């Protein structure tokens, strides 16, 4: 739309259609603006939740790790009490797990688009055709000859 209006700016100006072109161009821009705001709103929430999860894991690990070390809770894997080194190892393990889960998030969009495309393709594959190809009552044609005529056909550009 912008390309058409700008390429024919002399005609637009000559007929005083600047306001009309601006209005025509503003409608799709408003839709794109609303879509962008919605997308960035949810992206911001996802970013905040992701960072909040990291901080929560950090606080959770250090808080309970400190309690485990102070109280001398037994580490059943190693047969002794938890040490600060064990807590740091657990912390990094949880951080890597959370980071890996956050990397999986953008792939859900691709999986959803793939499912939608597969659904549309399966609808086409599984539809019942209106023309029956193997109809026993069909008339077999050895050759097809004739003319096609177009009557009362006109053409015009959209503008």
OpenMM code with the backbone's topology and positions (N, CA, C; nanometers):
from openmm import Vec3, app, unit

residues = "UNK UNK UNK UNK UNK UNK UNK UNK UNK UNK UNK UNK UNK UNK UNK UNK UNK UNK UNK UNK UNK UNK UNK UNK UNK UNK UNK UNK UNK UNK UNK UNK UNK UNK UNK UNK UNK UNK UNK UNK UNK UNK UNK UNK UNK UNK UNK UNK UNK UNK UNK UNK UNK UNK UNK UNK UNK UNK UNK UNK UNK UNK UNK UNK UNK UNK UNK UNK UNK UNK UNK UNK UNK UNK UNK UNK UNK UNK UNK UNK UNK UNK UNK UNK UNK UNK UNK UNK UNK UNK UNK UNK UNK UNK UNK UNK UNK UNK UNK UNK UNK UNK UNK UNK UNK UNK UNK UNK UNK UNK UNK UNK UNK UNK UNK UNK UNK UNK UNK UNK UNK UNK UNK UNK UNK UNK UNK UNK UNK UNK UNK UNK UNK UNK UNK UNK UNK UNK UNK UNK UNK UNK UNK UNK UNK UNK UNK UNK UNK UNK UNK UNK UNK UNK UNK UNK UNK UNK UNK".split()
positions = [
    Vec3(0.0817, -0.1193, 0.0000),
    Vec3(0.0000, 0.0000, 0.0000),
    Vec3(0.0860, 0.1255, 0.0000),
    Vec3(0.1876, 0.1228, 0.0841),
    Vec3(0.2761, 0.2387, 0.0912),
    Vec3(0.3507, 0.2561, -0.0402),
    Vec3(0.3941, 0.1435, -0.0986),
    Vec3(0.4683, 0.1509, -0.2247),
    Vec3(0.3815, 0.2082, -0.3345),
    Vec3(0.2564, 0.1669, -0.3410),
    Vec3(0.1663, 0.2182, -0.4438),
    Vec3(0.1398, 0.3662, -0.4245),
    Vec3(0.1143, 0.4068, -0.3013),
    Vec3(0.0847, 0.5479, -0.2749),
    Vec3(0.2058, 0.6351, -0.3037),
    Vec3(0.3243, 0.5875, -0.2651),
    Vec3(0.4433, 0.6687, -0.2862),
    Vec3(0.4853, 0.6718, -0.4321),
    Vec3(0.4653, 0.5611, -0.5044),
    Vec3(0.5044, 0.5597, -0.6451),
    Vec3(0.4126, 0.6482, -0.7288),
    Vec3(0.2900, 0.6664, -0.6839),
    Vec3(0.1980, 0.7539, -0.7571),
    Vec3(0.1631, 0.8773, -0.6745),
    Vec3(0.2630, 0.9315, -0.6053),
    Vec3(0.2410, 1.0462, -0.5169),
    Vec3(0.1915, 1.1693, -0.5927),
    Vec3(0.2329, 1.1849, -0.7183),
    Vec3(0.1886, 1.3007, -0.7967),
    Vec3(0.0384, 1.2939, -0.8225),
    Vec3(-0.0101, 1.1738, -0.8547),
    Vec3(-0.1537, 1.1571, -0.8801),
    Vec3(-0.2323, 1.1769, -0.7511),
    Vec3(-0.1802, 1.1199, -0.6411),
    Vec3(-0.2467, 1.1341, -0.5116),
    Vec3(-0.2567, 1.2808, -0.4739),
    Vec3(-0.1472, 1.3536, -0.4900),
    Vec3(-0.1467, 1.4963, -0.4567),
    Vec3(-0.2347, 1.5761, -0.5524),
    Vec3(-0.2340, 1.5397, -0.6810),
    Vec3(-0.3127, 1.6129, -0.7801),
    Vec3(-0.4617, 1.6034, -0.7510),
    Vec3(-0.5055, 1.4907, -0.7040),
    Vec3(-0.6477, 1.4732, -0.6743),
    Vec3(-0.6809, 1.4987, -0.5268),
    Vec3(-0.5836, 1.5451, -0.4483),
    Vec3(-0.6075, 1.5781, -0.3078),
    Vec3(-0.6476, 1.4580, -0.2240),
    Vec3(-0.5866, 1.3433, -0.2497),
    Vec3(-0.6231, 1.2195, -0.1820),
    Vec3(-0.5258, 1.1804, -0.0707),
    Vec3(-0.4474, 1.2768, -0.0236),
    Vec3(-0.3488, 1.2448, 0.0799),
    Vec3(-0.4153, 1.1910, 0.2064),
    Vec3(-0.5227, 1.2576, 0.2498),
    Vec3(-0.5901, 1.2148, 0.3737),
    Vec3(-0.6478, 1.0740, 0.3576),
    Vec3(-0.7048, 1.0469, 0.2403),
    Vec3(-0.7621, 0.9142, 0.2158),
    Vec3(-0.6540, 0.8068, 0.2172),
    Vec3(-0.5398, 0.8350, 0.1560),
    Vec3(-0.4301, 0.7380, 0.1539),
    Vec3(-0.3734, 0.7163, 0.2944),
    Vec3(-0.3640, 0.8239, 0.3707),
    Vec3(-0.3153, 0.8115, 0.5092),
    Vec3(-0.4108, 0.7247, 0.5896),
    Vec3(-0.5408, 0.7471, 0.5722),
    Vec3(-0.6407, 0.6675, 0.6437),
    Vec3(-0.6339, 0.5207, 0.6014),
    Vec3(-0.6199, 0.4965, 0.4700),
    Vec3(-0.6098, 0.3601, 0.4187),
    Vec3(-0.4864, 0.2898, 0.4738),
    Vec3(-0.3771, 0.3639, 0.4869),
    Vec3(-0.2509, 0.3075, 0.5343),
    Vec3(-0.2519, 0.2889, 0.6856),
    Vec3(-0.3298, 0.3718, 0.7564),
    Vec3(-0.3304, 0.3675, 0.9029),
    Vec3(-0.4044, 0.2463, 0.9579),
    Vec3(-0.5065, 0.1987, 0.8868),
    Vec3(-0.5839, 0.0845, 0.9378),
    Vec3(-0.4978, -0.0404, 0.9582),
    Vec3(-0.4223, -0.0861, 0.8555),
    Vec3(-0.3371, -0.2042, 0.8791),
    Vec3(-0.2271, -0.1780, 0.9812),
    Vec3(-0.1795, -0.0524, 0.9865),
    Vec3(-0.0763, -0.0206, 1.0852),
    Vec3(-0.1311, -0.0314, 1.2267),
    Vec3(-0.2569, 0.0067, 1.2454),
    Vec3(-0.3173, -0.0025, 1.3781),
    Vec3(-0.3310, -0.1491, 1.4193),
    Vec3(-0.3710, -0.2353, 1.3256),
    Vec3(-0.3799, -0.3784, 1.3554),
    Vec3(-0.2425, -0.4350, 1.3900),
    Vec3(-0.1415, -0.3948, 1.3130),
    Vec3(-0.0056, -0.4424, 1.3403),
    Vec3(0.0446, -0.3904, 1.4751),
    Vec3(0.0080, -0.2673, 1.5083),
    Vec3(0.0493, -0.2092, 1.6370),
    Vec3(-0.0129, -0.2872, 1.7524),
    Vec3(-0.1426, -0.3174, 1.7417),
    Vec3(-0.2098, -0.3934, 1.8477),
    Vec3(-0.1506, -0.5333, 1.8606),
    Vec3(-0.1243, -0.5958, 1.7462),
    Vec3(-0.0633, -0.7293, 1.7483),
    Vec3(0.0762, -0.7243, 1.8104),
    Vec3(0.1531, -0.6222, 1.7769),
    Vec3(0.2872, -0.6059, 1.8339),
    Vec3(0.2835, -0.5830, 1.9837),
    Vec3(0.1891, -0.5013, 2.0286),
    Vec3(0.1767, -0.4762, 2.1726),
    Vec3(0.1413, -0.6053, 2.2453),
    Vec3(0.0461, -0.6818, 2.1886),
    Vec3(0.0060, -0.8078, 2.2514),
    Vec3(0.1240, -0.9050, 2.2567),
    Vec3(0.1976, -0.9170, 2.1439),
    Vec3(0.3125, -1.0079, 2.1391),
    Vec3(0.4187, -0.9675, 2.2405),
    Vec3(0.4525, -0.8381, 2.2448),
    Vec3(0.5575, -0.7939, 2.3362),
    Vec3(0.5122, -0.7986, 2.4817),
    Vec3(0.3826, -0.7818, 2.5063),
    Vec3(0.3308, -0.7953, 2.6420),
    Vec3(0.3551, -0.9367, 2.6933),
    Vec3(0.3134, -1.0361, 2.6120),
    Vec3(0.3318, -1.1747, 2.6541),
    Vec3(0.4792, -1.2149, 2.6556),
    Vec3(0.5581, -1.1586, 2.5655),
    Vec3(0.7028, -1.1856, 2.5680),
    Vec3(0.7642, -1.1309, 2.6962),
    Vec3(0.7196, -1.0127, 2.7367),
    Vec3(0.7694, -0.9535, 2.8611),
    Vec3(0.7321, -1.0369, 2.9823),
    Vec3(0.6093, -1.0858, 2.9828),
    Vec3(0.5670, -1.1718, 3.0940),
    Vec3(0.6508, -1.3002, 3.0965),
    Vec3(0.6703, -1.3599, 2.9787),
    Vec3(0.7503, -1.4824, 2.9723),
    Vec3(0.8936, -1.4562, 3.0170),
    Vec3(0.9500, -1.3430, 2.9753),
    Vec3(1.0864, -1.3084, 3.0156),
    Vec3(1.0942, -1.2894, 3.1670),
    Vec3(0.9954, -1.2205, 3.2228),
    Vec3(0.9922, -1.1993, 3.3678),
    Vec3(0.9775, -1.3299, 3.4443),
    Vec3(0.8900, -1.4177, 3.3955),
    Vec3(0.8730, -1.5478, 3.4616),
    Vec3(0.9997, -1.6316, 3.4523),
    Vec3(1.0662, -1.6246, 3.3377),
    Vec3(1.1900, -1.6998, 3.3196),
    Vec3(1.2968, -1.6504, 3.4181),
    Vec3(1.3156, -1.5206, 3.4235),
    Vec3(1.4154, -1.4664, 3.5171),
    Vec3(1.3735, -1.4878, 3.6617),
    Vec3(1.2424, -1.4775, 3.6885),
    Vec3(1.1930, -1.5044, 3.8234),
    Vec3(1.2191, -1.6479, 3.8641),
    Vec3(1.2058, -1.7404, 3.7679),
    Vec3(1.2331, -1.8810, 3.7981),
    Vec3(1.3800, -1.9003, 3.8348),
    Vec3(1.4699, -1.8322, 3.7626),
    Vec3(1.6123, -1.8427, 3.7958),
    Vec3(1.6392, -1.7908, 3.9371),
    Vec3(1.5811, -1.6778, 3.9694),
    Vec3(1.6033, -1.6199, 4.1026),
    Vec3(1.5424, -1.7093, 4.2096),
    Vec3(1.4224, -1.7637, 4.1814),
    Vec3(1.3586, -1.8536, 4.2770),
    Vec3(1.4434, -1.9784, 4.3003),
    Vec3(1.4954, -2.0363, 4.1941),
    Vec3(1.5805, -2.1553, 4.2072),
    Vec3(1.7062, -2.1215, 4.2871),
    Vec3(1.7638, -2.0071, 4.2583),
    Vec3(1.8827, -1.9623, 4.3310),
    Vec3(1.8520, -1.9501, 4.4807),
    Vec3(1.7426, -1.8795, 4.5137),
    Vec3(1.7071, -1.8594, 4.6539),
    Vec3(1.6688, -1.9907, 4.7215),
    Vec3(1.5900, -2.0728, 4.6510),
    Vec3(1.5444, -2.2004, 4.7055),
    Vec3(1.6631, -2.2909, 4.7385),
    Vec3(1.7558, -2.3008, 4.6432),
    Vec3(1.8719, -2.3880, 4.6617),
    Vec3(1.9589, -2.3398, 4.7767),
    Vec3(1.9880, -2.2111, 4.7801),
    Vec3(2.0754, -2.1597, 4.8862),
    Vec3(2.0082, -2.1660, 5.0231),
    Vec3(1.8774, -2.1375, 5.0278),
    Vec3(1.8070, -2.1396, 5.1563),
    Vec3(1.8058, -2.2812, 5.2141),
    Vec3(1.7530, -2.3753, 5.1352),
    Vec3(1.7444, -2.5119, 5.1875),
    Vec3(1.8813, -2.5789, 5.1952),
    Vec3(1.9717, -2.5419, 5.1054),
    Vec3(2.1078, -2.5943, 5.1144),
    Vec3(2.1752, -2.5507, 5.2438),
    Vec3(2.1542, -2.4239, 5.2796),
    Vec3(2.2095, -2.3747, 5.4065),
    Vec3(2.1511, -2.4490, 5.5255),
    Vec3(2.0212, -2.4745, 5.5201),
    Vec3(1.9579, -2.5501, 5.6289),
    Vec3(2.0142, -2.6922, 5.6348),
    Vec3(2.0308, -2.7550, 5.5179),
    Vec3(2.0856, -2.8906, 5.5154),
    Vec3(2.2261, -2.8956, 5.5746),
    Vec3(2.3084, -2.7958, 5.5413),
    Vec3(2.4466, -2.7935, 5.5921),
    Vec3(2.4466, -2.7683, 5.7425),
    Vec3(2.3692, -2.6716, 5.7879),
    Vec3(2.3663, -2.6370, 5.9309),
    Vec3(2.3087, -2.7509, 6.0146),
    Vec3(2.2007, -2.8121, 5.9666),
    Vec3(2.1348, -2.9191, 6.0424),
    Vec3(2.2058, -3.0532, 6.0288),
    Vec3(2.2998, -3.0636, 5.9338),
    Vec3(2.3722, -3.1890, 5.9150),
    Vec3(2.2881, -3.2988, 5.8523),
    Vec3(2.1989, -3.2606, 5.7628),
    Vec3(2.1138, -3.3599, 5.6956),
    Vec3(2.2029, -3.4559, 5.6173),
    Vec3(2.1711, -3.5847, 5.6275),
    Vec3(2.2553, -3.6864, 5.5657),
    Vec3(2.2310, -3.6933, 5.4158),
    Vec3(2.3406, -3.6966, 5.3396),
    Vec3(2.3376, -3.7157, 5.1948),
    Vec3(2.3433, -3.8660, 5.1707),
    Vec3(2.2306, -3.9265, 5.1350),
    Vec3(2.2233, -4.0722, 5.1195),
    Vec3(2.3120, -4.1228, 5.0062),
    Vec3(2.3393, -4.0398, 4.9073),
    Vec3(2.4217, -4.0845, 4.7949),
    Vec3(2.5671, -4.1019, 4.8392),
    Vec3(2.6149, -4.0068, 4.9180),
    Vec3(2.7554, -4.0118, 4.9590),
    Vec3(2.7744, -4.0686, 5.0998),
    Vec3(2.6679, -4.0908, 5.1747),
    Vec3(2.6784, -4.1503, 5.3079),
    Vec3(2.7332, -4.0555, 5.4127),
    Vec3(2.7180, -3.9275, 5.3950),
    Vec3(2.7648, -3.8269, 5.4916),
    Vec3(2.6728, -3.7065, 5.4846),
    Vec3(2.6962, -3.6082, 5.5682),
    Vec3(2.6159, -3.4868, 5.5667),
    Vec3(2.6451, -3.4015, 5.4434),
    Vec3(2.5500, -3.3140, 5.4090),
    Vec3(2.5692, -3.2231, 5.2949),
    Vec3(2.6788, -3.1227, 5.3266),
    Vec3(2.7607, -3.0917, 5.2250),
    Vec3(2.8659, -2.9912, 5.2380),
    Vec3(2.8299, -2.8724, 5.1493),
    Vec3(2.8948, -2.7584, 5.1704),
    Vec3(2.8690, -2.6451, 5.0805),
    Vec3(2.8977, -2.6802, 4.9340),
    Vec3(2.9944, -2.7668, 4.9082),
    Vec3(3.0227, -2.8099, 4.7713),
    Vec3(2.9061, -2.8867, 4.7109),
    Vec3(2.8398, -2.9710, 4.7920),
    Vec3(2.7211, -3.0423, 4.7442),
    Vec3(2.6106, -2.9440, 4.7064),
    Vec3(2.5939, -2.8431, 4.7873),
    Vec3(2.4886, -2.7434, 4.7626),
    Vec3(2.5174, -2.6682, 4.6327),
    Vec3(2.6432, -2.6305, 4.6105),
    Vec3(2.6795, -2.5613, 4.4863),
    Vec3(2.6563, -2.6524, 4.3658),
    Vec3(2.6890, -2.7809, 4.3789),
    Vec3(2.6660, -2.8752, 4.2690),
    Vec3(2.5169, -2.8891, 4.2391),
    Vec3(2.4356, -2.8978, 4.3435),
    Vec3(2.2906, -2.9063, 4.3251),
    Vec3(2.2381, -2.7786, 4.2604),
    Vec3(2.2911, -2.6649, 4.3074),
    Vec3(2.2484, -2.5360, 4.2515),
    Vec3(2.2754, -2.5308, 4.1017),
    Vec3(2.3959, -2.5661, 4.0600),
    Vec3(2.4270, -2.5599, 3.9174),
    Vec3(2.3465, -2.6628, 3.8373),
    Vec3(2.3222, -2.7778, 3.8965),
    Vec3(2.2375, -2.8766, 3.8288),
    Vec3(2.0977, -2.8235, 3.8049),
    Vec3(2.0418, -2.7572, 3.9062),
    Vec3(1.9077, -2.7000, 3.8912),
    Vec3(1.9084, -2.5839, 3.7920),
    Vec3(2.0137, -2.5040, 3.7926),
    Vec3(2.0228, -2.3917, 3.6990),
    Vec3(2.0328, -2.4412, 3.5549),
    Vec3(2.1136, -2.5442, 3.5319),
    Vec3(2.1240, -2.5984, 3.3958),
    Vec3(1.9902, -2.6585, 3.3516),
    Vec3(1.9202, -2.7239, 3.4434),
    Vec3(1.7893, -2.7797, 3.4094),
    Vec3(1.6907, -2.6691, 3.3735),
    Vec3(1.6879, -2.5625, 3.4522),
    Vec3(1.5967, -2.4518, 3.4254),
    Vec3(1.6335, -2.3818, 3.2944),
    Vec3(1.7625, -2.3665, 3.2700),
    Vec3(1.8070, -2.3032, 3.1453),
    Vec3(1.7664, -2.3874, 3.0249),
    Vec3(1.7812, -2.5186, 3.0370),
    Vec3(1.7422, -2.6080, 2.9269),
    Vec3(1.5932, -2.6015, 2.9010),
    Vec3(1.5127, -2.5953, 3.0060),
    Vec3(1.3686, -2.5825, 2.9886),
    Vec3(1.3321, -2.4498, 2.9235),
    Vec3(1.4036, -2.3430, 2.9587),
    Vec3(1.3728, -2.2130, 2.8980),
    Vec3(1.4086, -2.2119, 2.7498),
    Vec3(1.5080, -2.2892, 2.7096),
    Vec3(1.5426, -2.2974, 2.5676),
    Vec3(1.4391, -2.3767, 2.4890),
    Vec3(1.3650, -2.4624, 2.5560),
    Vec3(1.2632, -2.5418, 2.4874),
    Vec3(1.1393, -2.4598, 2.4551),
    Vec3(1.1181, -2.3500, 2.5247),
    Vec3(0.9981, -2.2682, 2.5067),
    Vec3(0.9709, -2.2233, 2.3645),
    Vec3(1.0664, -2.1606, 2.2946),
    Vec3(1.0385, -2.1155, 2.1578),
    Vec3(1.0027, -2.2281, 2.0612),
    Vec3(1.0419, -2.3502, 2.0919),
    Vec3(1.0106, -2.4612, 2.0024),
    Vec3(0.8634, -2.5000, 2.0064),
    Vec3(0.7941, -2.4630, 2.1143),
    Vec3(0.6525, -2.4948, 2.1223),
    Vec3(0.5739, -2.4249, 2.0117),
    Vec3(0.6159, -2.3050, 1.9750),
    Vec3(0.5499, -2.2316, 1.8670),
    Vec3(0.5661, -2.3073, 1.7347),
    Vec3(0.6850, -2.3571, 1.7084),
    Vec3(0.7091, -2.4321, 1.5852),
    Vec3(0.6285, -2.5618, 1.5844),
    Vec3(0.6185, -2.6285, 1.6984),
    Vec3(0.5411, -2.7524, 1.7069),
    Vec3(0.3937, -2.7228, 1.6816),
    Vec3(0.3428, -2.6141, 1.7364),
    Vec3(0.2028, -2.5766, 1.7161),
    Vec3(0.1757, -2.5459, 1.5695),
    Vec3(0.2654, -2.4707, 1.5052),
    Vec3(0.2483, -2.4414, 1.3620),
    Vec3(0.2538, -2.5690, 1.2796),
    Vec3(0.3414, -2.6608, 1.3148),
    Vec3(0.3514, -2.7878, 1.2448),
    Vec3(0.2240, -2.8706, 1.2590),
    Vec3(0.1664, -2.8692, 1.3781),
    Vec3(0.0415, -2.9426, 1.4000),
    Vec3(-0.0714, -2.8817, 1.3189),
    Vec3(-0.0755, -2.7485, 1.3120),
    Vec3(-0.1796, -2.6827, 1.2326),
    Vec3(-0.1638, -2.7161, 1.0845),
    Vec3(-0.0409, -2.7151, 1.0357),
    Vec3(-0.0163, -2.7484, 0.8949),
    Vec3(-0.0522, -2.8940, 0.8671),
    Vec3(-0.0179, -2.9834, 0.9581),
    Vec3(-0.0507, -3.1248, 0.9403),
    Vec3(-0.2017, -3.1460, 0.9411),
    Vec3(-0.2713, -3.0743, 1.0278),
    Vec3(-0.4170, -3.0854, 1.0327),
    Vec3(-0.4783, -3.0414, 0.9002),
    Vec3(-0.4311, -2.9285, 0.8451),
    Vec3(-0.4829, -2.8802, 0.7163),
    Vec3(-0.4512, -2.9792, 0.6046),
    Vec3(-0.3304, -3.0353, 0.6062),
    Vec3(-0.2933, -3.1324, 0.5029),
    Vec3(-0.3780, -3.2593, 0.5144),
    Vec3(-0.4019, -3.3052, 0.6353),
    Vec3(-0.4838, -3.4251, 0.6539),
    Vec3(-0.6289, -3.4023, 0.6136),
    Vec3(-0.6786, -3.2804, 0.6337),
    Vec3(-0.8140, -3.2492, 0.5874),
    Vec3(-0.8241, -3.2637, 0.4364),
    Vec3(-0.7218, -3.2172, 0.3650),
    Vec3(-0.7217, -3.2281, 0.2189),
    Vec3(-0.7108, -3.3752, 0.1775),
    Vec3(-0.6240, -3.4491, 0.2432),
    Vec3(-0.6035, -3.5898, 0.2071),
    Vec3(-0.7282, -3.6731, 0.2345),
    Vec3(-0.7957, -3.6477, 0.3450),
    Vec3(-0.9074, -3.7323, 0.3867),
    Vec3(-1.0433, -3.6860, 0.3343),
    Vec3(-1.0498, -3.5804, 0.2587),
    Vec3(-1.1792, -3.5324, 0.2096),
    Vec3(-1.2339, -3.6280, 0.1042),
    Vec3(-1.3644, -3.6312, 0.0942),
    Vec3(-1.4321, -3.7140, -0.0050),
    Vec3(-1.4477, -3.6318, -0.1324),
    Vec3(-1.3894, -3.6745, -0.2439),
    Vec3(-1.4007, -3.5960, -0.3667),
    Vec3(-1.5423, -3.6021, -0.4233),
    Vec3(-1.5859, -3.4927, -0.4868),
    Vec3(-1.7185, -3.4887, -0.5483),
    Vec3(-1.7189, -3.5653, -0.6803),
    Vec3(-1.6055, -3.5730, -0.7455),
    Vec3(-1.5938, -3.6456, -0.8710),
    Vec3(-1.5428, -3.7855, -0.8395),
    Vec3(-1.6203, -3.8845, -0.8792),
    Vec3(-1.5815, -4.0235, -0.8543),
    Vec3(-1.5025, -4.0708, -0.9758),
    Vec3(-1.3770, -4.1005, -0.9559),
    Vec3(-1.2885, -4.1364, -1.0660),
    Vec3(-1.3197, -4.2753, -1.1196),
    Vec3(-1.3474, -4.3700, -1.0344),
    Vec3(-1.3676, -4.5091, -1.0746),
    Vec3(-1.5155, -4.5460, -1.0842),
    Vec3(-1.6005, -4.4519, -1.1242),
    Vec3(-1.7431, -4.4796, -1.1361),
    Vec3(-1.7672, -4.5793, -1.2489),
    Vec3(-1.8391, -4.6875, -1.2205),
    Vec3(-1.8652, -4.7913, -1.3200),
    Vec3(-1.9599, -4.7428, -1.4295),
    Vec3(-2.0427, -4.6447, -1.4002),
    Vec3(-2.1399, -4.5936, -1.4974),
    Vec3(-2.0842, -4.4795, -1.5811),
    Vec3(-1.9591, -4.4462, -1.5634),
    Vec3(-1.8993, -4.3341, -1.6362),
    Vec3(-1.8832, -4.3682, -1.7834),
    Vec3(-1.8933, -4.2646, -1.8671),
    Vec3(-1.8752, -4.2821, -2.0112),
    Vec3(-1.7288, -4.2544, -2.0434),
    Vec3(-1.6639, -4.3502, -2.1085),
    Vec3(-1.5232, -4.3347, -2.1445),
    Vec3(-1.5130, -4.2530, -2.2727),
    Vec3(-1.4277, -4.1541, -2.2737),
    Vec3(-1.4044, -4.0719, -2.3921),
    Vec3(-1.2695, -4.1085, -2.4517),
    Vec3(-1.2705, -4.1378, -2.5810),
    Vec3(-1.1444, -4.1698, -2.6469),
    Vec3(-1.0671, -4.0441, -2.6828),
    Vec3(-1.1398, -3.9401, -2.7209),
    Vec3(-1.0738, -3.8127, -2.7524),
    Vec3(-1.1673, -3.6998, -2.7131),
    Vec3(-1.1092, -3.5881, -2.6908),
    Vec3(-1.1857, -3.4703, -2.6498),
    Vec3(-1.1513, -3.3569, -2.7440),
    Vec3(-1.2496, -3.3124, -2.8175),
    Vec3(-1.2288, -3.2039, -2.9128),
    Vec3(-1.3384, -3.1012, -2.8940),
    Vec3(-1.3085, -2.9781, -2.9260),
    Vec3(-1.4088, -2.8728, -2.9169),
    Vec3(-1.3443, -2.7382, -2.8973),
    Vec3(-1.4278, -2.6412, -2.8702),
    Vec3(-1.3797, -2.5049, -2.8496),
    Vec3(-1.4348, -2.4521, -2.7183),
    Vec3(-1.3602, -2.3640, -2.6607),
    Vec3(-1.4059, -2.2948, -2.5402),
    Vec3(-1.4231, -2.1490, -2.5781),
    Vec3(-1.5392, -2.0929, -2.5485),
    Vec3(-1.5657, -1.9525, -2.5800),
    Vec3(-1.5956, -1.8787, -2.4501),
    Vec3(-1.5423, -1.7607, -2.4406),
    Vec3(-1.5713, -1.6729, -2.3291),
    Vec3(-1.6642, -1.5637, -2.3783),
    Vec3(-1.7780, -1.5468, -2.3138),
    Vec3(-1.8733, -1.4434, -2.3512),
    Vec3(-1.8999, -1.3553, -2.2309),
    Vec3(-1.9165, -1.2279, -2.2573),
    Vec3(-1.9453, -1.1287, -2.1529),
    Vec3(-1.8393, -1.1298, -2.0426),
    Vec3(-1.7162, -1.1410, -2.0819),
    Vec3(-1.6052, -1.1398, -1.9884),
    Vec3(-1.5380, -1.0038, -1.9981),
    Vec3(-1.5086, -0.9455, -1.8848),
    Vec3(-1.4391, -0.8161, -1.8851),
    Vec3(-1.3261, -0.8214, -1.7840),
    Vec3(-1.2352, -0.7276, -1.7989),
    Vec3(-1.1197, -0.7202, -1.7083),
    Vec3(-1.0978, -0.5749, -1.6711),
    Vec3(-1.0630, -0.5544, -1.5452),
    Vec3(-1.0253, -0.4203, -1.5013),
    Vec3(-0.9314, -0.4321, -1.3830),
    Vec3(-0.8475, -0.3317, -1.3678),
    Vec3(-0.7590, -0.3283, -1.2533),
    Vec3(-0.8382, -0.2896, -1.1292),
    Vec3(-0.7889, -0.3282, -1.0154),
    Vec3(-0.8569, -0.3038, -0.8879),
    Vec3(-0.8794, -0.1542, -0.8652),
    Vec3(-0.7849, -0.0710, -0.9072),
    Vec3(-0.7964, 0.0720, -0.8826),
    Vec3(-0.8889, 0.1376, -0.9832),
] * unit.nanometer
topology = app.Topology()
chain = topology.addChain("A")
for resn in residues:
    res = topology.addResidue(resn, chain)
    for name in ("N", "CA", "C"):
        topology.addAtom(name, app.Element.getBySymbol(name[0]), res)
